Amino acid sequence: MQDSPISASVDFDRDGVQHGFLKLPHSHDDSAWGNVMIPITVIRHGDGPTALLTGGNHGDEYEGTTALLKLANRLQADDITGRVIVVPMMNHPAALNGSRTSPLDGGNLNRCFPGNPAGTLTEKIADYFTRYLVPISDVVLDMHSGGRTLDLLPFAATHRMTDRAFEARCLAGATAFGAPYTLFMAELEGNVLFDSVVEGQGKVFISTELRGGGTTTPQSVALAERGVDNVLRFAGILPGEPVAVVSQALEIPHSDYYRVSEHDGLLEFAVALGDSVKAGQEIARVHSMVRTGEAPHIYRSPCDGILLGRRHPARVSIGDTFAVLAVPR
């Protein structure tokens, strides 16, 4: 396979703190020899483990990006043993645009892995992470939240795996993050996710969902910052043990737990985020917005569980996931 067109202005093997860019050539009407400039920070102090910390995989998810921008300003080389690679905005064009996908090519970065060095701009970014950054890492933390269209209880997650020892290491990392909820998560499109690339290379992978709605709160940013430090302690890069918190163990077992609307209209929830629900219980209604006098369409829970996530906008279209349910494990 050909080399990546992306070049790094930082030296990954040099001790100290470096702030620079991943430079991706992008020729366009306003700049014939232009570049997409993805900010990156590398902090290194001697030999030791490497943690790759990423946010902005989707550009409208701000908790991880905020926490990592702050980390890049505060973490010093003398604080650590090993190396920390910080990429606060993986899909930088999407982050600048405040959108889930890139305005340059429509690419959803977390549906473009393992990527392609000769593909679209977004596929080139995915390829660089797959072939250059993940291989030099021991632990990868990729922080997500619900973006503009979802609100989720704050959780750290990993996945069920055939290698149970590896699964246990990843679960230990997710638990160490210290979110109020820790999940095993069934993904809808697993083979094209960053998650699959990292786990496929045998590296500990931790993902999060830290609320959403296209904004942040003091609580969600503080959780993200504490979680980053906890993961660095878990990896042995920062001294000490992760700050222990009480975390509820949950699981999204399969795709049926993502509830999809079959109607357009106005979404009304009958339960609140975090509420316990019973199988058959009404969880939401969709009201017609094209005529009066029409009964709402009722949606019920397929299981006993908890409402882990919900659509944030009240308008809903056919095909939208409007609720995510999880069960205790």
C-alpha positions in Angstrom: 0.0 0.0 0.0 1.2 3.5 -0.8 2.5 5.9 1.9 0.1 8.3 3.6 0.0 11.7 2.0 -0.2 13.1 5.6 3.0 14.4 7.2 3.5 15.2 10.9 5.3 18.4 12.0 6.1 16.7 15.3 8.8 14.1 16.2 7.1 11.3 18.0 10.4 10.1 19.4 11.6 13.3 20.9 11.4 14.1 24.6 9.5 17.2 25.7 6.3 18.9 24.7 5.6 19.6 21.0 2.5 21.3 19.5 2.2 20.9 15.7 0.0 19.5 12.9 -0.8 16.6 10.8 -0.7 18.1 7.3 -3.0 16.7 4.7 -2.7 18.2 1.2 -6.0 19.6 0.0 -6.1 21.5 -3.3 -9.2 23.6 -3.7 -10.5 26.8 -5.3 -9.2 29.1 -2.6 -5.8 27.4 -2.2 -4.2 25.5 -5.0 -1.6 23.9 -2.8 -3.5 24.0 0.4 -3.5 21.7 3.4 -5.9 20.4 6.0 -4.1 21.2 9.3 -5.0 18.8 12.1 -3.7 20.0 15.5 -1.6 17.5 17.5 0.4 17.5 20.7 3.0 15.0 21.7 4.3 14.8 25.3 7.2 12.4 25.9 9.4 11.6 28.8 11.7 8.6 28.5 10.7 5.0 27.7 7.3 3.8 28.7 3.8 3.2 27.4 2.1 5.3 24.8 -1.5 6.6 25.1 -3.3 8.0 22.0 -6.1 10.4 23.2 -8.6 11.5 20.6 -11.7 13.7 20.4 -13.6 15.3 17.6 -14.0 12.0 15.6 -17.4 13.7 15.0 -17.2 17.5 14.9 -20.3 18.3 16.9 -19.2 16.3 20.0 -17.4 18.8 22.3 -16.7 17.2 25.7 -13.6 15.2 24.5 -12.3 18.1 22.4 -12.5 20.5 25.3 -10.8 18.2 27.8 -8.0 17.4 25.3 -7.4 21.0 24.4 -7.0 21.7 28.1 -4.8 18.7 28.6 -2.5 19.9 25.8 -2.0 23.1 27.7 -1.4 21.7 31.1 0.4 18.3 30.8 4.2 18.6 31.1 6.8 16.1 30.1 8.1 15.8 33.7 4.6 14.7 34.8 4.7 11.5 32.9 6.7 8.4 32.1 6.3 7.4 28.4 4.4 9.2 25.7 1.0 10.9 25.2 -0.3 11.7 21.8 -3.2 14.2 21.9 -5.4 14.8 18.9 -8.4 16.9 20.1 -10.1 17.1 16.7 -9.5 14.0 14.6 -11.9 15.2 11.9 -10.7 18.8 12.0 -12.8 20.1 9.1 -16.0 18.7 10.8 -15.0 20.3 14.1 -14.4 23.7 12.5 -17.8 23.3 10.9 -19.6 22.1 14.0 -21.0 19.1 12.2 -20.9 15.4 12.5 -19.4 14.9 9.1 -16.8 16.7 7.1 -18.0 19.7 5.0 -15.1 19.0 2.5 -16.2 15.5 1.4 -19.2 14.6 3.5 -17.1 12.0 5.3 -18.2 10.5 8.6 -14.7 9.6 10.0 -16.0 6.9 12.3 -17.5 5.1 9.3 -14.4 5.3 7.2 -11.9 2.9 8.9 -9.5 1.4 8.1 -9.3 4.2 5.5 -7.5 4.6 2.2 -4.4 6.6 1.5 -5.7 7.3 -2.1 -9.3 7.8 -1.1 -11.3 10.9 0.1 -9.8 13.3 2.5 -11.7 11.6 5.4 -10.5 8.2 4.3 -6.9 9.5 4.2 -7.3 10.7 7.8 -8.6 7.3 8.9 -5.7 5.6 7.1 -3.1 7.7 8.9 -4.5 6.8 12.3 -4.8 3.1 11.3 -1.3 2.7 9.9 0.8 5.3 11.8 -0.7 6.2 15.2 -2.5 3.1 16.4 0.6 0.8 15.8 2.8 3.0 18.1 0.1 3.1 20.9 -0.6 0.8 23.8 -3.9 2.4 25.0 -6.3 4.4 22.9 -9.1 6.6 24.4 -11.6 8.0 21.8 -14.0 10.4 23.5 -17.5 10.8 22.0 -20.8 12.3 23.1 -24.2 12.6 21.5 -23.6 15.6 19.3 -26.5 17.7 18.2 -29.0 14.9 17.8 -28.5 12.7 20.9 -28.4 13.0 24.7 -26.9 10.1 26.5 -26.1 9.2 30.1 -22.4 9.5 30.5 -20.6 6.2 30.0 -17.3 4.5 29.1 -17.6 1.5 26.9 -15.9 -1.5 25.4 -17.1 -4.5 23.5 -17.6 -8.3 23.8 -14.7 -10.2 22.2 -13.8 -13.8 21.5 -10.5 -13.2 23.3 -11.7 -13.0 26.9 -8.4 -11.9 28.4 -8.2 -9.0 25.9 -11.8 -8.2 26.6 -11.0 -8.0 30.3 -8.1 -5.6 29.7 -10.3 -3.3 27.7 -13.1 -3.5 30.3 -10.5 -2.6 33.0 -9.6 0.5 31.0 -13.2 1.5 30.5 -13.9 1.0 34.3 -10.8 3.0 35.1 -12.1 6.0 33.1 -14.6 6.5 36.0 -17.9 7.3 34.3 -21.2 6.9 36.1 -21.9 3.9 33.8 -19.6 1.3 32.2 -20.9 -0.6 29.2 -20.4 -3.5 26.9 -21.7 -2.0 23.7 -23.1 -3.7 20.6 -22.2 -1.4 17.7 -24.4 -1.0 14.6 -21.6 -0.7 12.1 -18.6 -2.3 13.8 -16.3 -3.1 10.9 -15.8 0.5 9.8 -15.3 2.0 13.2 -12.1 3.3 14.8 -12.9 0.8 17.6 -12.5 -2.2 15.3 -9.2 -1.0 13.9 -7.7 -0.4 17.4 -9.0 -3.7 18.9 -7.9 -5.5 15.7 -4.3 -4.5 16.4 -4.5 -5.8 19.9 -4.5 -2.4 21.6 -6.6 -1.5 24.6 -9.5 0.6 23.3 -11.8 2.8 25.5 -14.7 4.8 24.1 -17.1 7.2 25.8 -20.4 8.9 25.3 -20.5 12.0 27.6 -24.0 13.5 27.3 -24.5 15.6 24.1 -27.0 18.0 22.6 -24.3 19.9 20.8 -23.0 21.6 24.0 -21.1 21.0 27.2 -21.7 21.5 30.9 -19.2 22.0 33.7 -20.0 18.5 34.9 -19.5 16.8 31.5 -16.2 18.6 30.9 -15.0 17.8 34.5 -15.9 14.1 33.9 -13.9 14.1 30.6 -10.9 15.6 32.3 -10.9 13.3 35.2 -11.4 10.3 32.9 -8.4 11.3 30.8 -6.2 11.5 33.8 -7.6 8.1 35.1 -6.8 6.5 31.8 -3.2 7.8 31.9 -2.9 6.4 35.4 -4.3 3.1 34.2 -1.7 3.0 31.4 1.1 3.7 33.9 2.0 7.0 32.3 0.8 9.2 35.2 1.8 8.0 38.7 -0.8 6.7 41.1 -4.1 4.8 40.7 -7.2 5.9 38.9 -9.7 7.8 41.1 -12.3 5.2 42.1 -15.9 6.0 41.4 -19.2 4.1 41.7 -20.1 3.0 38.2 -23.2 1.0 37.1 -22.5 -2.0 34.9 -24.7 -2.0 31.8 -24.9 -3.7 28.4 -26.4 -2.9 25.0 -26.7 -6.5 23.9 -27.7 -6.1 20.2 -29.2 -3.8 17.6 -32.8 -4.2 18.9 -31.9 -2.0 21.8 -31.5 1.0 19.4 -35.1 2.0 18.8 -35.8 3.4 15.4 -38.7 5.6 14.4 -41.0 4.4 11.6 -42.8 7.7 11.4 -42.2 11.4 10.8 -43.5 13.9 13.3 -43.1 15.4 16.8 -41.4 13.2 19.3 -42.8 13.1 22.9 -41.1 10.9 25.5 -43.1 9.2 28.2 -40.0 8.5 30.3 -37.0 10.5 31.2 -33.3 9.8 30.4 -32.0 7.4 33.1 -35.5 6.0 34.0 -36.0 2.3 34.4 -38.5 0.8 32.0 -40.4 -2.5 31.8 -40.9 -4.7 28.7 -44.0 -3.4 26.9 -44.0 0.0 28.7 -44.7 3.0 26.5 -41.5 5.0 26.1 -42.4 7.6 23.4 -45.1 8.9 21.0 -44.8 10.4 17.6 -47.5 13.0 16.8 -48.4 13.8 13.2 -47.6 17.3 12.1 -49.6 17.2 8.9 -53.1 16.8 10.3 -55.0 17.1 13.5 -57.3 14.5 15.0 -54.8 11.6 14.3 -53.8 9.4 17.2 -50.0 9.4 18.0 -47.9 6.4 17.1 -46.9 4.6 20.3 -43.5 3.1 20.8 -42.9 0.5 23.6 -39.8 -0.9 25.3 -38.8 -4.4 24.1 -37.2 -5.2 27.4 -36.7 -4.4 31.1 -33.9 -1.9 31.2 -32.9 1.7 31.4 -33.3 4.6 28.9 -29.6 5.2 28.2 -30.0 7.7 25.4 -32.6 9.7 23.6 -32.9 11.8 20.5 -32.3 15.5 21.4 -34.4 17.4 18.8 -38.1 17.0 19.2 -38.6 16.6 15.5 -38.1 13.0 14.3 -38.0 11.5 10.9 -38.5 7.9 9.7 -35.3 6.0 10.2 -34.0 8.1 13.2 -32.9 6.3 16.3 -34.9 8.0 19.0 -34.0 5.9 22.0 -31.2 3.6 23.2 -31.9 1.0 25.9 -29.4 -0.9 28.1 -29.8 -3.7 30.6 -27.8 -4.4 33.8 -25.1 -7.0 33.6 
